């Protein structure tokens, strides 16, 4: 935990015990103090409620599987009669793009199917021991998800990575081995689809902070650049799946493409990556984007995925 994080938690804890009030120096020139609960924030979404700014499925839809369960849940979005079919498969890092793909699909004539599960990357890696319910259910879900995808025969599967490496699960393996096993599991999963003529579009992992972004924004008020994601955080392999590893997977599979929008998020020159832009709070925690921001990213994401699909179709 960084010093900034430790200070932030202390300040936030103290601030939440106070009644929001106006304060100023004796000359009256200071700005009023912003309420610690975020009620005075001009940001969208309000940082105090940012966690709620994520996909909300329609009544009756059961689309995202929980931890510990292995049944595959699938929902349809985009253009139901679209000539291009894309399946979103993976964990919550992939699920966060469902609304953006719904918009992309309707605009571009894509049929979109979501198959997602909490804390479960789309991989063929061995994740856990038989008595580990969460990881065992993830393995079972992955096997069933690949079977469902094979039956659907989409043009491609889209996924973003969150899990950086497989859990030890009682095995005598270090961090490098855990990462290598995840890379191999990704190659196996994508390769299995490729053998059946189904391509994979892998989204390069987005930036991740070492602290909760909305909490930091609440602490710093208008000085949101204090919460921006630094180059050290961006390059930390403990925080985001390395681009070099993603490139390795794509090169090994062949029928796969790596897509990135990090230049849009962080700018052409790279980090620091702003957590607020044009009044929009981009993150709802340390690494998931707000729904508001994913919809802003729909256009560039759609363009780049479309290019990848064209390349995959061309062989």
C-alpha positions as CSV (number, residue, x, y, z in Angstrom):
1,X,0.0,0.0,0.0
2,X,1.4,3.4,-1.0
3,X,1.9,6.3,1.3
4,X,-0.7,8.1,-0.8
5,X,-3.2,5.3,-0.2
6,X,-2.6,5.1,3.6
7,X,-3.0,8.9,3.9
8,X,-6.1,8.7,1.7
9,X,-7.8,6.1,3.8
10,X,-7.1,8.1,7.0
11,X,-8.4,11.4,5.5
12,X,-11.4,9.7,4.0
13,X,-12.3,8.1,7.3
14,X,-12.0,11.3,9.2
15,X,-13.9,13.3,6.5
16,X,-16.9,10.9,6.6
17,X,-17.4,11.6,10.3
18,X,-17.9,15.3,9.7
19,X,-21.1,17.2,8.7
20,X,-20.6,18.9,5.4
21,X,-20.1,22.6,6.0
22,X,-18.7,25.7,4.4
23,X,-15.4,27.0,5.6
24,X,-13.0,29.7,4.7
25,X,-10.1,31.9,5.8
26,X,-10.8,35.1,7.7
27,X,-10.6,37.1,4.5
28,X,-13.4,34.9,3.0
29,X,-11.5,34.1,-0.2
30,X,-11.4,30.3,0.2
31,X,-13.7,28.1,-1.8
32,X,-16.4,26.2,0.2
33,X,-15.4,22.7,1.4
34,X,-16.9,20.0,-0.8
35,X,-19.0,17.5,1.1
36,X,-17.1,14.3,1.9
37,X,-20.0,12.1,0.7
38,X,-19.5,13.4,-2.9
39,X,-22.9,15.1,-3.0
40,X,-21.4,18.3,-4.2
41,X,-19.4,16.6,-7.0
42,X,-19.9,17.8,-10.6
43,X,-18.5,14.5,-11.9
44,X,-20.5,11.9,-13.8
45,X,-20.9,9.5,-12.2
46,X,-20.7,10.9,-8.7
47,X,-17.6,9.3,-7.1
48,X,-19.6,8.4,-4.0
49,X,-21.8,6.2,-6.1
50,X,-19.4,5.2,-8.9
51,X,-19.5,1.5,-8.0
52,X,-23.1,1.5,-9.1
53,X,-22.3,2.9,-12.6
54,X,-22.1,-0.5,-14.3
55,X,-24.2,-2.6,-16.6
56,X,-27.8,-3.2,-15.4
57,X,-29.4,-6.1,-17.1
58,X,-33.1,-5.9,-18.1
59,X,-35.7,-7.4,-15.8
60,X,-35.7,-11.2,-16.0
61,X,-32.2,-11.4,-17.6
62,X,-29.7,-13.7,-15.9
63,X,-26.5,-13.0,-17.8
64,X,-23.5,-13.0,-15.5
65,X,-22.5,-16.1,-13.5
66,X,-21.4,-15.7,-9.9
67,X,-18.4,-17.2,-8.1
68,X,-18.7,-20.9,-7.2
69,X,-21.2,-21.7,-10.0
70,X,-20.3,-23.3,-13.4
71,X,-23.5,-23.0,-15.4
72,X,-23.0,-20.9,-18.6
73,X,-25.4,-18.0,-18.8
74,X,-25.7,-16.3,-22.1
75,X,-27.6,-13.1,-23.2
76,X,-28.0,-11.4,-26.6
77,X,-27.2,-7.8,-27.4
78,X,-26.6,-5.7,-30.4
79,X,-28.4,-6.5,-33.7
80,X,-30.1,-9.9,-33.3
81,X,-30.2,-10.2,-37.1
82,X,-26.6,-9.0,-37.5
83,X,-24.4,-10.7,-40.2
84,X,-21.4,-10.6,-37.8
85,X,-21.5,-12.5,-34.6
86,X,-19.2,-11.7,-31.6
87,X,-19.2,-13.5,-28.3
88,X,-17.9,-11.7,-25.2
89,X,-16.4,-14.4,-22.9
90,X,-14.5,-13.8,-19.7
91,X,-14.7,-12.3,-16.3
92,X,-15.9,-8.8,-15.1
93,X,-13.2,-7.1,-17.1
94,X,-14.9,-8.4,-20.2
95,X,-18.4,-7.9,-18.8
96,X,-17.8,-4.2,-18.4
97,X,-17.9,-3.9,-22.2
98,X,-21.3,-5.4,-22.7
99,X,-23.2,-2.1,-23.0
100,X,-20.5,-0.7,-25.3
101,X,-20.8,-3.8,-27.5
102,X,-24.6,-3.4,-27.5
103,X,-24.2,0.0,-28.9
104,X,-21.5,-1.1,-31.3
105,X,-23.6,-4.0,-32.5
106,X,-26.6,-1.9,-33.2
107,X,-24.6,0.6,-35.2
108,X,-22.5,-1.9,-37.1
109,X,-25.0,-4.8,-37.5
110,X,-23.3,-7.2,-35.1
111,X,-25.0,-9.8,-33.1
112,X,-23.4,-9.9,-29.7
113,X,-23.6,-12.7,-27.1
114,X,-22.3,-12.3,-23.6
115,X,-20.9,-15.3,-21.6
116,X,-19.3,-14.0,-18.5
117,X,-18.5,-15.1,-14.9
118,X,-17.0,-13.3,-11.9
119,X,-13.3,-13.8,-11.3
120,X,-13.0,-16.2,-14.1
121,X,-10.7,-15.5,-17.0
122,X,-11.4,-17.2,-20.3
123,X,-8.7,-19.8,-20.3
124,X,-8.0,-23.5,-20.4
125,X,-5.5,-23.3,-17.6
126,X,-5.7,-25.6,-14.5
127,X,-6.8,-23.2,-11.8
128,X,-7.5,-25.1,-8.6
129,X,-7.7,-28.2,-6.5
130,X,-10.9,-30.3,-6.3
131,X,-11.8,-28.8,-2.9
132,X,-11.5,-25.2,-4.2
133,X,-15.0,-24.3,-5.2
134,X,-14.3,-21.0,-6.8
135,X,-11.4,-22.1,-9.1
136,X,-13.0,-25.5,-9.8
137,X,-16.2,-23.9,-10.9
138,X,-14.2,-21.6,-13.1
139,X,-12.5,-24.5,-14.8
140,X,-15.8,-26.2,-15.3
141,X,-17.4,-23.0,-16.6
142,X,-14.5,-22.5,-19.1
143,X,-14.9,-26.0,-20.5
144,X,-18.7,-25.5,-20.9
145,X,-18.2,-22.0,-22.3
146,X,-15.9,-23.3,-25.0
147,X,-18.5,-25.9,-25.9
148,X,-21.2,-23.3,-26.1
149,X,-19.0,-21.1,-28.3
150,X,-18.3,-24.0,-30.6
151,X,-22.0,-24.6,-31.0
152,X,-22.7,-20.9,-31.6
153,X,-19.9,-20.7,-34.2
154,X,-19.4,-17.0,-33.9
155,X,-17.0,-15.0,-36.1
156,X,-14.9,-14.3,-33.1
157,X,-14.6,-14.2,-29.3
158,X,-13.7,-11.0,-27.6
159,X,-12.1,-11.0,-24.1
160,X,-10.1,-8.8,-21.8
161,X,-7.7,-10.2,-19.2
162,X,-7.8,-9.6,-15.5
163,X,-6.2,-12.7,-13.9
164,X,-2.5,-12.3,-14.3
165,X,-1.6,-15.8,-13.3
166,X,-3.1,-19.0,-12.1
167,X,-3.4,-19.6,-8.3
168,X,-0.9,-21.8,-6.6
169,X,-3.7,-24.2,-5.4
170,X,-1.3,-26.2,-3.3
171,X,1.3,-26.5,-6.1
172,X,5.0,-25.7,-5.6
173,X,5.2,-22.9,-8.2
174,X,6.4,-19.4,-8.0
175,X,5.0,-16.2,-9.6
176,X,6.8,-16.6,-12.9
177,X,5.5,-20.2,-13.2
178,X,2.0,-19.1,-12.3
179,X,2.1,-16.5,-15.1
180,X,3.6,-18.9,-17.6
181,X,0.8,-21.4,-16.8
182,X,-1.8,-18.7,-17.4
183,X,-0.2,-17.8,-20.8
184,X,-0.2,-21.4,-21.8
185,X,-3.8,-21.8,-20.7
186,X,-4.8,-18.8,-22.9
187,X,-2.9,-20.2,-25.9
188,X,-4.7,-23.5,-25.4
189,X,-8.2,-22.0,-25.1
190,X,-7.7,-19.6,-28.1
191,X,-6.0,-22.4,-30.1
192,X,-8.9,-24.7,-29.5
193,X,-11.3,-22.2,-31.0
194,X,-8.9,-21.4,-33.9
195,X,-8.9,-25.1,-34.8
196,X,-12.6,-24.8,-35.3
197,X,-12.3,-21.7,-37.4
198,X,-13.2,-19.2,-34.6
199,X,-10.9,-16.2,-34.1
200,X,-10.1,-14.4,-30.8
201,X,-9.9,-10.7,-30.3
202,X,-7.9,-10.0,-27.1
203,X,-8.1,-6.5,-25.6
204,X,-4.9,-5.4,-24.1
205,X,-5.3,-5.0,-20.4
206,X,-6.3,-1.5,-19.3
207,X,-4.5,0.6,-16.8
208,X,-4.9,-0.2,-13.1
209,X,-4.4,1.9,-10.0
210,X,-2.9,0.6,-6.7
211,X,-5.8,2.3,-4.9
212,X,-9.6,2.8,-5.2
213,X,-10.0,5.6,-7.7
214,X,-13.4,7.0,-6.5
215,X,-12.1,7.1,-2.9
216,X,-9.0,9.0,-4.0
217,X,-11.2,11.5,-6.0
218,X,-13.4,12.0,-3.0
219,X,-10.3,12.8,-0.9
220,X,-8.7,15.2,-3.4
221,X,-11.7,17.0,-4.7
222,X,-10.8,19.1,-7.7
223,X,-7.2,17.9,-7.7
224,X,-8.1,14.7,-9.4
225,X,-4.7,14.5,-11.1
226,X,-3.4,13.4,-7.7
227,X,-5.2,10.1,-8.5
228,X,-4.0,9.6,-12.0
229,X,-2.4,6.2,-12.8
230,X,1.4,6.6,-12.9
231,X,3.9,5.0,-15.2
232,X,5.1,2.7,-12.4
233,X,1.6,1.5,-11.8
234,X,0.9,1.0,-15.5
235,X,4.1,-1.1,-16.0
236,X,3.7,-3.1,-12.8
237,X,3.0,-6.8,-13.9
238,X,1.3,-7.3,-10.5
239,X,-1.4,-4.8,-11.6
240,X,-2.0,-5.5,-15.3
241,X,-1.4,-8.4,-17.6
242,X,1.7,-7.5,-19.6
243,X,1.3,-6.5,-23.2
244,X,4.3,-8.6,-24.1
245,X,2.6,-11.7,-22.8
246,X,-0.6,-10.9,-24.7
247,X,1.4,-10.5,-27.9
248,X,3.0,-13.8,-27.2
249,X,-0.4,-15.5,-26.9
250,X,-1.6,-13.9,-30.1
251,X,1.5,-14.8,-32.1
252,X,1.3,-18.4,-30.8
253,X,-2.3,-18.9,-31.8
254,X,-2.2,-17.2,-35.2
255,X,-6.0,-16.9,-35.6
256,X,-6.1,-14.1,-32.9
257,X,-5.6,-10.4,-32.8
258,X,-4.5,-8.0,-30.1
259,X,-6.5,-4.8,-29.8
260,X,-5.7,-1.8,-27.6
261,X,-7.4,1.4,-26.7
262,X,-4.9,2.4,-24.0
263,X,-3.7,5.2,-26.3
264,X,-7.2,6.7,-26.0
265,X,-7.4,6.2,-22.3
266,X,-3.8,7.4,-21.5
267,X,-3.0,9.5,-24.5
268,X,-0.5,8.9,-27.3
269,X,2.5,9.5,-25.0
270,X,1.2,7.0,-22.4
271,X,0.9,7.3,-18.6
272,X,0.1,9.1,-16.4
273,X,-3.4,8.0,-17.3
274,X,-6.1,10.5,-16.2
275,X,-8.9,9.1,-14.1
276,X,-11.2,12.1,-14.8
277,X,-11.7,13.8,-18.2
278,X,-14.3,16.3,-19.3
279,X,-16.3,15.9,-16.2
280,X,-16.4,12.1,-16.5
281,X,-15.1,9.8,-13.7
282,X,-13.5,6.9,-15.7
283,X,-13.1,4.3,-13.0
284,X,-15.6,2.7,-10.6
285,X,-12.8,1.0,-8.5
286,X,-9.1,0.5,-9.1
287,X,-9.4,-1.1,-12.5
288,X,-13.0,-1.4,-13.8
289,X,-14.2,1.5,-16.0
290,X,-17.5,3.2,-15.3
291,X,-20.3,2.3,-17.6
292,X,-20.4,6.0,-18.6
293,X,-16.8,5.9,-19.8
294,X,-17.1,2.5,-21.6
295,X,-19.9,4.1,-23.7
296,X,-17.6,7.0,-24.6
297,X,-15.0,4.4,-25.7
298,X,-17.5,2.5,-27.9
299,X,-16.6,4.3,-31.1
300,X,-12.8,3.7,-31.0
301,X,-13.2,0.2,-29.7
302,X,-15.7,-0.6,-32.4
303,X,-13.4,0.6,-35.1
304,X,-10.5,-1.4,-33.8
305,X,-12.4,-4.6,-33.3
306,X,-13.9,-4.2,-36.8
307,X,-10.4,-4.0,-38.2
308,X,-9.4,-7.1,-36.3
309,X,-12.5,-9.0,-37.5
310,X,-11.6,-8.1,-41.1
311,X,-8.1,-9.4,-40.7
312,X,-9.4,-12.6,-39.1
313,X,-11.8,-13.1,-41.9
314,X,-9.1,-12.6,-44.5
315,X,-7.1,-15.4,-42.8
